[in-house]
Amino acid sequence: MRTIEITRAPVELYKILKFEGLVNSGGEAKLLIDDGQVTVNGAVETRRRKKIVDGDVIALGDEILQVALAQ
């Protein structure tokens, strides 16, 4: 599990996937989310603009991200 820091909350799910390099573009992120390949806190998430906050855990394939709000 990799911890990532966000400077403000909330952040949209597809943006985190893009900015953390798990996908090549926002469009690719949206397709993977639509396809049910992304989980947030252990549940499949199909909302592209799901608001991600401090403490959320995002998984895509073998990559797991723990979100932390930068202090």
Secondary structure as GFF3:
##gff-version 3
##sequence-region A 1 71
A	DSSP	beta_strand	2	6	.	.	.	ID=ss1
A	DSSP	beta_strand	11	12	.	.	.	ID=ss2
A	DSSP	alpha_helix	13	19	.	.	.	ID=ss3
A	DSSP	alpha_helix	26	34	.	.	.	ID=ss4
A	DSSP	beta_strand	38	40	.	.	.	ID=ss5
A	DSSP	beta_strand	43	44	.	.	.	ID=ss6
A	DSSP	beta_strand	51	52	.	.	.	ID=ss7
A	DSSP	beta_strand	57	60	.	.	.	ID=ss8
A	DSSP	beta_strand	63	69	.	.	.	ID=ss9
###
